[in-house]
Amino acid sequence: MGEDTRPLLGVPKIRIVRTVHKFLRKFRKKNHCVYKASTLKKCVVAIILLSIVLIIIYSQYIGHSPSYLTGFIQRSTRPEPNIRCGVMNGPRIPQNHDHKTEARLRSYPKVLVFVETMYSKLGRDIAELLVHTRIKYKVEVAGKSLPVLTNLDKGRYGVIVFENFNKYLQMDKWNRELLDKYCREYYVGMIGFITPEEETYVGSQLKGFPLFIHTNLKLKDAALNAASQILRLTRAGETAWGDLPGNDWTVFQANHSTYEPLEWAHRNDDYQPTESNVRTPLPTVIQDHGLFDNIQRVIFGSGLKFWLHRLLFLDSLSYLSHGQLSLSLDRMFLVDIDDIFVGEVGTRLRPEDVKALIATQARIQAMIPRFKFNLGFSGKYFHHGNREEDKGDDLILENIDKFMWFSHMWNHQQPHLYDNLTVLMDDMMLNKNFAKMKGIPVDSGYSVAPHHSGVYPVHELLYTAWKKVWNIRVTSTEEYPHLRPARLRRGFIHKNIMVLPRQTCGLFTHTMLIDKYPGGREKLDESIQGGELFQTIINIFMTHMSNYGNDRLGLYTFESVIKFIQCWTNIKLSSAPPLQLAETYFKFYPGESDPVWGNPCDDSRHQKIWSKNKSCDSLPKFLVIGPQKTGTTALYTFLSLHPAIATHYYFEKSATYFDGELVPKRVHALLPHAKLITILISPAKRAYSWYQHTKAHGDVIANNYSFHQVITASDTAPKPLRDLRNRCLNPGKYAQHLERWLTFFSPQSLHIIDGEELKSNPVEVMNEMQKFLKITPFFNYTDHLRFDPKKGFYCQVISGDHTKCLGRSKGRQYPPMEEKSLKLLQRYYLSHNTALVKLMKRIGIRNIPNWLKDDLSDSST
Ligand code: A3P
């Protein structure tokens, strides 16, 4: 109730007072007023007070706010889409630049970014844009030695980017030659940014190139070279009028036909142009066709602060990677309007808002065929507005067919608060019955949970009820993996329900008036004109009913951004119902289907929308990650003997974690503070133990082929044989797997056990382990482990003289490995073992295991 009176008591009151004053002043002048000024003033004050009281009573208690009055007040601030675009309806230059050439097969679709430091601003902007567009990249600090550039006969990187092009120009001879050679041999292009320096250069030559620069300029009015082959996503023709951000732009002057401008701008300072150069545009981004030194480049005279450069950067990546790093020009988008019928009195849609919604939708349809706003409803609050707003509700329903529809909960309740499936389903049924009664379609297969609850973190009951009541196939959330940063939002599939990422564009329930937009109108316009909204246009956008009443910010935002996209890009926007959208999405990003579960207790927002019955106390504190056949079962058994671990320390052992490609990422998402324990033995012995293990399990291949035949099987061998070979050999590439873990976890959280020591001196190993895990009180394993000569291993002391050993499958009896296989494997693992020694030294392990030393020295004999 409080909210709906605010506009009338606040700003408008002053406006009404001024209007009355003005009117009376005019009246006095014209009629040579007969009243005394003081009487008149009192009258005016009385009239004003009376009108205010009447308005309050009228709107608060009668609840029928006079629409012409509020309409008048709000219209005075309401923004109208006003995108200046000279080429909007002009002919489109046919875009057939897919940039694809055969050369793309020479390298992988990944970008190598050389930054000045790990924290430099432009470097971070570049990385953010790459994350946003899901382009793979690797960051290296310039000036250090070059990373490995090739992988067998293929280049590891399709484009090289220098945050500071100077770092490339000043590279030491050796590395520079290496890098240039790589670029030439693998047809890899380069992007460089001229970063500002204090000293201003005028006509200064770029070291070694027929290219001259003038730095530290203020510029305005940027335009593009329509003939450039680089333009693909970006559409030329329009000028970005006005000042360009920053006063440290660099412009180029070339002395060679290899250079072609991509972008121009004009000077914008107290510089006095002469007759001859008054209109000369200055190249601000320049393409090097590679005619000079056989390397193609694009050089930017300023960073990514200027929004157009973000588009040009993406196009340059596409061009220089020969079409490998090209984003699709087809983008789908959908605008959800949540909370239909839910808003507070005074903020809801009135008939003229509904008409505006329909009119805007028709205008958008002219640009995006089949576009329809997607309306989310909670039936319980139907007709809960004032009289005008109730008419608005009716008008929406009269136009049901013009929109798409989806269900929220009947009472807009958070699903995670339900612990009973029947109650949750009953609630959903109420909304479904409401929909049926009103003729709202119920077959969209899409639903959105109020307050983002229950979708992620997952509330299983919600998924079950959605399936049963509504046959839901698609939903969307802004919470996966986290609300922020928005560019990292992704989709996933759970219980056969596709969850799409949702973007908010700053239009929340309370964002109703342009002045109240977080950061002000400028911020919204920035977001539309090349900013975040413009960049995230492949998405479901979430807005709310109240964004379409009041200042109608929803309409303003989307009409503007669509026009802007049409003006400046060749993106083909289309819209589709959620189900189709989701299918396209997961076809595009199949890698996202499987969710990476995070820990709700590490995110306060997630905790708030997580069932009270769940707790984080039952998550493991440490993991024994394997690999298989190194003694993981023995370690697990010994750990479980410790009374403190048995009672408080949840831990988990899974020997297959070690070499799983995605496991470190997943573990880190769920248990970022977990400690990790790995056991290593000679990889050759490990391979043999695995072979014996599969053989003992009756595996046909292991029984039909000798160990030597298995490990020497070629890539043309039958698949089951290759599979066994791989399971024998791959986990033993220890350094490779550990590096993957170490990209997510610090060396301090990793404990490496020498598996041979675990066999020969488990007490010492367990003592070290207690220290690493910081477990108290100290448990004396000497009393609990004893060597059992019969088993040939240490076993648990149970009572008096008795021991309990691991089962027959652990510590098997089998003939020793053939010498030729051992030699072969020691050679095979030579590079991996060498890398392991390096890795161990790097993370501070001083005692290199004897088996590792032996394997390395034996491999040379
Ligand atoms: P073998 O059976 O080839 O000798 P995992 O439990 O990871 O599968 O590893 C099994 C291996 O653990 C056994 O391989 C054995 O060498 C080793 N191991 C280490 N300590 C052991 C113990 N106390 N009892 C039995 N096996 C042990």
Boltz pocket constraint, residues with backbone or C-beta under 6 A from the ligand:
constraints:
  - pocket:
      binder: B
      contacts: [[A, 627], [A, 628], [A, 629], [A, 630], [A, 631], [A, 632], [A, 633], [A, 634], [A, 655], [A, 689], [A, 690], [A, 692], [A, 755], [A, 758], [A, 759], [A, 793], [A, 794], [A, 795], [A, 806], [A, 807], [A, 808], [A, 809], [A, 810], [A, 811], [A, 812]]
      max_distance: 6.0
